[in-house]
Amino acid sequence: MEQTKTYKGIDLLNKIFEFTEMTPDSGKWNLKAVRDNPPRYIRLQQIESLLRAFFEKKEPTGFLEKTKTFFKGSFKATIDTILSGEFIKERTTEDYAELITFMKNTIEEKEGTKDATIDIDVTKLVMPFKQLVKYKRQAKNLLTFNAGWLEAGSFTSRFSIYLTNSVSSTLADKFGNLDKTLELFINPQHLSFTEDELKARFGFPLNKPSDIDMDFI
């Protein structure tokens, strides 16, 4: 029996990487722009479902909440607000308590000193998130460097593939703490959703766009 896929924050980020690599023009990061390309359309539908799942907020009820929303406007999670780290500013240091503790422990481990006075505002988390996202994208590209080779019959092509794969394979299991950190940035509440839950609650399409990619190359 096929195991049900469970989605976390890192899965959202990986889907964003995949879609934006295929669609580098940010002006086309909307369903209308990609409706004639089913593989991209399905991928973007899935991303938007995951954005709602991880970032959907309840309507403000109290006077102060309503007033804040009125002047500041309602936040909408998009590919842009994820990659730019803008979503972080919508949260509090309490939301990021686990992440901040992990950051402090990592620095203490490397530097051997402990700064008990450090005070982190959420705005200071935006820059490191963007740096880690940039690194993760480059790492992902490195690990999938040879993915575009459908067939490599020549001696020289096979050599380059084997050599680069031998380097990449040594890195494949080295990203545990990076993924953990990105997960804590995106999904500090440790939410997770099965595909069935996502489909029922957020309209997540279960189609596999990779099955029809070749028809639209």
FIZAMAR-48153 format. One line per 5 residues: number of its first residue (from 1); their letters; for each residue x, y, z of N, C-alpha, C, O. Coordinates in steps of 0.02 Angstrom, whole numbers, plus 50000, padded with zeros to 5 digits. Atoms other than C-alpha are relative to their C-alpha. Layout:
residues N
NUM> a> X:Y:Z:X:Y:Z:X:Y:Z:X:Y:Z | ...
END
This chain:
residues 217
1> meqtk> 50042:49940:50000:50000:50000:50000:50044:50063:50000:50092:50068:50039 | 49960:49939:50005:50067:50171:49951:49988:50044:50061:49931:50057:50080 | 50005:49959:49940:50106:50279:50102:49975:50070:49982:49996:50100:49932 | 50029:49933:50012:50007:50441:50114:50053:50053:50011:50087:50052:50062 | 49954:49945:49994:50112:50595:50085:49976:50051:50051:49917:50071:50050
6> tykgi> 50015:49948:49951:50117:50719:50229:50042:50061:49984:50102:50056:49973 | 49966:49938:50019:50161:50900:50192:50015:50043:50061:49974:50052:50105 | 49978:49952:49949:50259:51017:50303:50025:50063:49965:50020:50069:49904 | 49978:49937:50028:50332:51190:50279:50054:49993:49948:50055:50029:49898 | 49944:50008:50047:50488:51128:50190:49974:49975:49932:50005:49989:49881
11> dllnk> 50029:50023:50063:50377:51045:50059:49973:50058:49960:49978:50060:49899 | 50023:49938:50033:50297:51213:50021:50059:50035:49968:50055:50056:49910 | 49942:49965:50028:50469:51290:49998:50028:49963:49940:50046:49995:49890 | 49975:50038:50057:50526:51149:49884:49956:50007:49939:49981:50010:49883 | 50046:49990:50056:50371:51169:49777:50009:50070:49970:50004:50079:49910
16> ifeft> 49988:49932:50025:50404:51356:49765:50064:50001:49959:50066:50033:49906 | 49937:50003:50039:50583:51321:49709:49987:49970:49931:50008:49997:49880 | 50013:50035:50063:50521:51200:49576:49961:50044:49951:49979:50050:49892 | 50042:49958:50043:50388:51318:49510:50038:50061:49975:50034:50077:49915 | 49965:49939:50021:50498:51474:49507:50059:49985:49955:50079:50028:49915
21> emtpd> 49948:50019:50048:50638:51380:49419:49969:49992:49931:50000:50010:49880 | 50035:50009:50063:50511:51336:49284:49972:50066:49973:49964:50075:49913 | 50033:49937:50017:50434:51510:49287:50037:50057:50034:50013:50084:50084 | 49960:49949:49967:50569:51638:49328:49969:50070:49999:49987:50112:50041 | 50033:49934:50005:50460:51787:49276:49947:50005:50055:49895:49972:50051
26> sgkwn> 50046:49994:49944:50373:51840:49438:49932:50027:49979:49882:50019:50014 | 50063:49975:50026:50240:51924:49333:49952:49944:49979:49893:49956:49967 | 50041:50057:50019:50178:51750:49289:49986:49953:50059:49967:49895:50050 | 50013:50041:49941:50161:51688:49468:49927:50007:50021:49912:50019:50080 | 50071:49998:49985:49972:51689:49456:49965:49949:49954:49991:49934:49900
31> lkavr> 50033:50054:50036:49847:51560:49395:49979:50020:49930:49981:49979:49884 | 50021:49977:50066:49784:51665:49250:50057:49996:49950:50046:49978:49892 | 49943:49998:50045:49958:51680:49177:50023:49931:49977:50052:49925:49923 | 49976:50068:50017:49992:51492:49177:49944:49951:49985:49955:49891:49984 | 50058:50044:50009:49818:51424:49142:50006:49957:49937:49976:49904:49933
36> dnppr> 49992:50039:50062:49872:51365:48967:50057:49950:50005:50072:49915:49956 | 49946:50048:49990:50015:51263:49040:49982:49956:50061:49999:49974:50117 | 50024:50041:49944:49938:51122:49146:50051:49981:50053:50035:49984:50112 | 49952:50017:49947:50100:51066:49233:50014:50058:50048:50018:50048:50108 | 49987:49941:49958:50134:51243:49295:49937:50020:50038:49940:50040:50096
41> yirlq> 50064:49982:49968:49950:51275:49332:49987:49957:50061:49969:49982:50114 | 50011:50047:49944:49937:51120:49441:50049:50015:50057:50031:50015:50115 | 49950:49985:49949:50099:51162:49531:49981:50063:50040:49987:50065:50101 | 50018:49938:49966:50039:51338:49569:49937:49990:50042:49932:50019:50097 | 50058:50017:49960:49870:51272:49628:50021:49967:50066:49995:49982:50119
46> qiesl> 49976:50034:49940:49962:51158:49749:50035:50048:50047:50025:50045:50108 | 49966:49950:49959:50071:51301:49810:49949:50044:50036:49956:50057:50096 | 50049:49956:49969:49921:51412:49841:49959:49964:50053:49940:49994:50103 | 50034:50039:49948:49834:51273:49936:50043:49994:50063:50018:50001:50118 | 49954:50005:49943:49987:51250:50046:50008:50067:50035:50015:50069:50096
51> lraff> 49997:49934:49970:49999:51437:50074:49941:50013:50046:49948:50039:50101 | 50060:49992:49958:49821:51438:50138:50004:49955:50062:49984:49975:50117 | 49997:50048:49944:49854:51285:50246:50047:50025:50055:50030:50019:50114 | 49951:49980:49950:50007:51358:50333:49994:50072:50023:50022:50091:50075 | 50001:49929:49983:49964:51543:50335:49930:50029:50007:49923:50089:50019
56> ekkep> 50068:49973:49994:49775:51558:50340:49988:50024:50070:50001:49989:50119 | 50014:49970:49935:49723:51673:50481:49925:50005:50012:49886:50012:49965 | 50070:49990:49983:49559:51684:50573:49984:50075:49994:50027:50118:50001 | 50022:49931:50004:49458:51842:50549:50008:50033:50069:49992:50003:50120 | 49992:49965:49935:49498:51973:50684:49933:50008:50034:49883:50024:50003
61> tgfle> 50062:49995:49963:49369:51975:50821:49999:50059:50049:49950:50095:50053 | 49996:49946:49952:49426:52099:50954:50008:50068:49967:50028:50072:49909 | 49995:49931:50026:49424:52288:50932:50071:50016:49979:50082:50044:49925 | 49930:49985:50015:49614:52301:50938:50023:49963:49938:50059:49991:49896 | 49981:50039:50058:49636:52162:50811:49970:50029:49936:50003:50034:49885
66> ktktf> 50034:49971:50058:49509:52240:50694:50032:50067:49981:50040:50082:49921 | 49969:49935:50013:49590:52412:50712:50068:49991:49966:50084:50027:49919 | 49934:50013:50028:49763:52342:50675:49993:49977:49927:50031:49999:49884 | 50011:50025:50068:49697:52251:50521:49977:50056:49954:49997:50059:49896 | 50026:49944:50040:49607:52408:50462:50057:50045:49975:50058:50064:49917
71> fkgsf> 49946:49954:50018:49764:52516:50465:50057:49966:49962:50087:49995:49918 | 49943:50035:50029:49891:52385:50417:49980:49960:49937:50022:49949:49893 | 50022:50042:50056:49786:52283:50295:50010:49927:50016:50052:49908:50058 | 49994:50073:49989:49764:52096:50289:50060:49973:49963:50072:49990:49905 | 49941:50031:50031:49920:51995:50255:49978:49941:49957:49935:49902:49977
76> katid> 50014:50057:50044:49913:51875:50108:50066:49965:49983:50112:49996:49957 | 49940:50038:50015:50042:51738:50092:50002:49984:49926:49955:49958:49897 | 49989:50013:50071:50112:51726:49916:50071:49974:49991:50109:49971:50039 | 49931:50020:50014:50268:51660:49833:50047:50056:50017:50100:50045:50048 | 49958:49941:49986:50340:51836:49846:50011:50010:50074:50068:50020:50096
81> tilsg> 49993:49987:49929:50304:51856:50031:50038:49944:50036:50066:49955:50090 | 49960:50054:49971:50382:51687:50067:50074:50010:49984:50115:50011:50029 | 49930:49993:50020:50542:51712:49968:50032:50062:50028:50093:50063:50042 | 49972:49938:49973:50563:51890:50033:50004:49999:50076:50036:50042:50106 | 50001:50003:49927:50534:51837:50214:49952:50048:50032:49952:50055:50093
86> efike> 50047:49952:49972:50396:51966:50235:49952:49968:50049:49928:50001:50095 | 50047:50034:49955:50286:51836:50319:50025:49998:50072:49985:49994:50119 | 49970:50004:49932:50406:51834:50467:49976:50059:50042:49965:50052:50102 | 50019:49940:49963:50355:52011:50514:49928:49996:50026:49909:50036:50068 | 50069:50009:49977:50176:51950:50539:49997:49958:50064:49943:49949:50093
91> rtted> 49998:50043:49941:50232:51840:50683:50036:50035:50057:50058:50092:50051 | 49970:49971:49940:50303:51869:50856:50060:49959:50022:50072:49904:49998 | 49943:50037:49973:50459:51820:50951:49977:49937:50037:50013:49888:50041 | 50027:50059:49967:50348:51700:51049:49988:49944:49949:50000:49885:49964 | 50009:50050:50053:50304:51612:50885:50067:49967:49983:50069:49907:49967
96> yaeli> 49935:50025:50021:50490:51593:50852:50045:49981:50059:50107:49981:50052 | 49961:50016:49941:50546:51543:51026:50045:49939:49988:50104:49940:50006 | 49960:50060:50013:50605:51370:50970:50056:50015:49951:50112:49992:49960 | 49949:49982:50049:50697:51441:50820:50055:50041:50032:50114:50028:50022 | 49950:49956:49969:50783:51576:50923:50044:49960:50048:50104:49972:50052
101> tfmkn> 49961:50043:49956:50837:51447:51052:50050:49959:49960:50108:49952:49979 | 49956:50039:50043:50909:51339:50913:50057:50043:49972:50114:50020:49968 | 49949:49955:50024:51002:51489:50842:50052:50015:50054:50112:50013:50042 | 49955:49985:49944:51074:51534:51012:50045:49940:50016:50105:49948:50027 | 49962:50060:49984:51128:51354:51045:50053:49986:49946:50108:49964:49962
106> tieek> 49952:50011:50055:51212:51342:50874:50059:50047:50006:50116:50027:49998 | 49947:49951:49993:51310:51502:50901:50043:49984:50061:50105:49989:50058 | 49963:50018:49939:51358:51449:51078:50046:49941:49987:50103:49939:50011 | 49961:50060:50015:51419:51281:51012:50062:50018:49959:50115:49989:49969 | 49945:49982:50044:51528:51364:50881:50049:50049:50032:50109:50047:50019
111> egtkd> 49958:49947:49972:51592:51511:50983:50022:49987:50071:50069:50018:50097 | 49981:50019:49932:51599:51433:51155:49980:50050:50053:50001:50044:50111 | 50023:49950:49951:51517:51583:51238:49924:50005:49997:49893:49987:49947 | 50072:49994:49996:51340:51619:51292:49982:50072:50016:50004:50099:50067 | 50022:49931:49989:51260:51790:51276:49928:49999:50025:49881:49994:49985
116> atidi> 50067:50005:49970:51113:51790:51396:49959:50063:49989:49899:50064:50001 | 50035:49935:50007:51070:51971:51355:49971:50010:49930:49937:50060:49918 | 50021:49990:50069:51035:51946:51171:49924:50005:49995:49887:49966:50025 | 50071:49988:50010:50866:52011:51117:49986:50003:49925:50014:50046:49891 | 50011:50005:50072:50800:51963:50945:49929:50023:49983:49880:49996:50008
121> dvtkl> 50064:49978:50028:50662:52059:50858:49986:49961:49936:50033:49941:49901 | 50015:50041:50059:50570:51967:50720:50027:50029:49936:50043:49992:49889 | 49974:49970:50061:50629:52093:50591:50073:49979:49987:50096:49979:49929 | 49931:50022:50008:50807:52032:50623:50005:49928:49974:50060:49904:49958 | 50000:50068:50026:50755:51858:50567:49992:49997:49925:50003:49945:49894
126> vmpfk> 50014:50000:50071:50714:51911:50390:50063:49986:49959:50063:49944:49914 | 49938:50007:50039:50893:51926:50326:50028:49929:50003:50044:49901:49950 | 49974:50069:49999:50955:51756:50389:49955:49951:49963:49979:49903:49933 | 50045:50044:50037:50799:51673:50319:50014:50005:49925:50019:49954:49891 | 49988:49991:50071:50831:51748:50147:50066:49968:49979:50072:49939:49925
131> qlvky> 49935:50030:50015:51013:51692:50154:49995:49924:49998:50024:49892:49955 | 50007:50073:49997:50964:51515:50203:49959:49974:49941:49973:49921:49915 | 50040:50018:50059:50833:51509:50065:50044:50000:49937:50040:49955:49896 | 49955:49996:50057:50964:51564:49939:50048:49941:49999:50061:49911:49947 | 49954:50057:49995:51084:51431:50001:49964:49935:49984:49991:49893:49948
136> krqak> 50038:50062:50012:50949:51296:50000:49985:49992:49926:49988:49937:49899 | 50014:50004:50072:50903:51339:49820:50062:49977:49962:50058:49934:49919 | 49938:50019:50034:51084:51326:49765:50019:49928:50015:50042:49892:49971 | 49986:50069:49981:51106:51164:49861:49955:49952:49962:49977:49899:49939 | 50048:50042:50036:50949:51092:49782:50020:49994:49926:50015:49940:49897
141> nlltf> 49978:50001:50069:51012:51140:49610:50061:49956:49991:50068:49921:49940 | 49940:50041:50004:51177:51056:49646:49982:49926:50004:50009:49885:49966 | 50019:50071:49991:51095:50894:49705:49961:49973:49940:49960:49913:49929 | 50039:50022:50058:50985:50890:49550:50034:50021:49935:50002:50027:49883 | 49962:49974:50056:51122:50948:49432:49992:49958:49937:49988:49985:49882
146> nagwl> 50004:50044:50058:51106:50796:49318:49929:49976:49986:49919:49930:49946 | 50069:50023:50008:50917:50779:49329:49974:50010:49929:49928:49974:49907 | 50025:49986:50067:50894:50850:49154:50023:49951:49948:50000:49953:49891 | 49975:50049:50049:50988:50707:49071:49951:49943:49994:49946:49901:50038 | 50047:50055:50012:50856:50594:48998:50037:49938:49976:50017:49881:49991
151> eagsf> 49960:50056:50025:50985:50486:48912:50069:50026:49984:50078:50076:49950 | 49931:49980:50012:51173:50498:48910:50038:49939:49975:50061:49898:50015 | 49970:50059:50028:51248:50372:48792:50075:50005:49989:50109:49954:49989 | 49930:49994:50018:51420:50444:48754:50045:49989:50060:50026:49999:50118 | 49949:50013:49949:51576:50400:48850:50014:50063:50041:50017:50059:50103
156> tsrfs> 49982:49939:49965:51616:50581:48893:49943:50026:50043:49954:50053:50097 | 50058:49978:49961:51439:50621:48950:49992:49959:50063:49979:49986:50117 | 50006:50043:49941:51433:50472:49066:50054:50016:50051:50042:50015:50111 | 49946:49983:49954:51601:50521:49139:49982:50062:50042:49990:50061:50103 | 50017:49939:49962:51542:50698:49186:49944:49987:50049:49944:50015:50104
161> iyltn> 50055:50015:49956:51382:50629:49260:50024:49960:50061:50007:49977:50118 | 49976:50041:49944:51470:50497:49365:50043:50041:50047:50039:50033:50108 | 49955:49961:49958:51600:50621:49427:49961:50050:50042:49973:50056:50102 | 50038:49950:49962:51477:50758:49477:49953:49966:50050:49942:49992:50105 | 50043:50036:49953:51359:50631:49554:50039:49975:50061:50012:49972:50116
166> svsst> 49959:50024:49944:51501:50564:49661:50012:50054:50051:50018:50041:50111 | 49992:49943:49955:51525:50738:49734:49933:50016:50034:49930:50024:50095 | 50065:49982:49973:51340:50775:49755:49975:49949:50051:49942:49968:50100 | 50024:50052:49955:51307:50608:49840:50028:50008:50071:49998:49985:50119 | 49971:49990:49933:51423:50657:49984:49964:50055:50038:49973:50062:50099
171> ladkf> 50035:49944:49968:51312:50808:50019:49927:49985:50016:49896:50020:50055 | 50072:50013:49999:51141:50727:50006:49970:49997:50070:49913:50017:50080 | 50027:50007:49932:51122:50691:50193:50027:50052:50049:50026:50041:50109 | 49968:49949:49958:51205:50850:50257:49955:50060:50015:49978:50108:50045 | 50042:49940:49995:51055:50967:50256:49946:49995:50054:49897:50032:50052
176> gnldk> 50050:50009:49947:50961:50908:50410:49986:50063:50040:49928:50083:50048 | 50009:49940:49959:50990:51063:50515:49975:50060:49959:49939:50102:49984 | 50025:49946:50044:50961:51179:50367:49925:49992:49989:49888:50041:49995 | 50072:50011:50011:50792:51100:50330:49961:50010:50065:49905:50036:50064 | 50033:49990:49936:50749:51100:50515:49990:50075:50013:49937:50095:50036
181> tlelf> 50004:49929:49988:50786:51286:50525:49949:50033:49955:49909:50075:49977 | 50048:49973:50046:50687:51329:50370:49929:49981:50019:49882:50020:50012 | 50065:50023:49977:50543:51226:50437:49976:50043:50059:49917:50062:50062 | 50018:49959:49943:50546:51326:50600:49983:50071:49980:49942:50104:50012 | 50017:49934:50026:50544:51488:50502:49929:50000:49971:49887:50043:49987
186> inpqh> 50063:50002:50037:50397:51438:50392:49943:49974:50042:49887:49998:50037 | 50052:50038:49966:50302:51324:50508:50017:49989:50073:50024:49932:50095 | 49979:50007:49930:50345:51360:50690:49950:49962:50043:49967:49939:50098 | 50051:50037:49963:50182:51278:50747:50001:49925:49987:49962:49888:50015 | 49993:50072:50017:50236:51110:50674:49936:49971:49971:49916:49915:49987
191> lsfte> 50059:50026:50033:50080:51094:50569:50020:49949:49947:50075:49952:49919 | 49989:50048:50055:50067:50948:50448:49932:49979:49973:49882:49977:50010 | 50063:50017:50033:49934:50895:50324:50011:49943:49951:50060:49941:49914 | 49998:50052:50051:49901:50738:50225:49970:50029:49936:49938:50081:49937 | 50028:49977:50064:49854:50755:50042:49924:50002:50003:49893:50047:49976
196> delka> 50073:50002:49995:49676:50705:50083:49974:50061:50039:49923:50090:50021 | 50020:49942:49960:49664:50842:50216:50006:50064:49958:49962:50107:49960 | 49989:49941:50041:49736:50970:50096:49947:50006:49945:49923:50061:49931 | 50051:49999:50053:49614:50921:49959:49933:50021:50029:49897:50062:49999 | 50066:49986:49970:49463:50927:50076:49994:50071:50026:49942:50102:50019
201> rfgfp> 50004:49936:49966:49506:51088:50165:50025:50059:49958:50003:50116:49967 | 49968:49944:50036:49611:51189:50042:50002:49991:49924:50036:50028:49889 | 50005:50009:50073:49571:51122:49868:50064:49978:49967:50076:49995:49909 | 49936:50023:50027:49741:51040:49843:49989:49949:49945:49959:49896:49958 | 50008:50050:50054:49746:50952:49673:50048:49942:50010:50107:49951:50023
206> lnkps> 49959:50059:49989:49809:50774:49686:50036:49978:49937:50075:49930:49939 | 49966:50017:50062:49867:50769:49505:50076:50006:50008:50099:50049:50045 | 49927:49996:49999:50053:50737:49480:50022:50036:49936:50021:50006:49882 | 49982:49963:50060:50112:50873:49361:50058:49969:49962:50064:49978:49901 | 49942:50031:50034:50272:50776:49324:49977:49948:49949:50014:49932:49903
211> didmd> 50025:50050:50046:50164:50646:49236:49986:50029:49930:49986:49992:49881 | 50015:49969:50065:50123:50771:49098:50051:50052:49979:50042:50088:49930 | 49948:49951:50017:50282:50877:49098:50024:49992:49927:50033:50041:49891 | 49970:50011:50066:50347:50795:48939:49955:50025:49944:49979:50040:49889 | 50046:49977:50051:50191:50847:48844:50003:50075:49988:49975:50100:49939
216> fi> 50000:49927:50004:50229:51031:48873:50070:50029:49999:50080:50089:50013 | 49931:49975:50004:50417:51044:48853:50007:50043:49937:50061:50070:49923
END
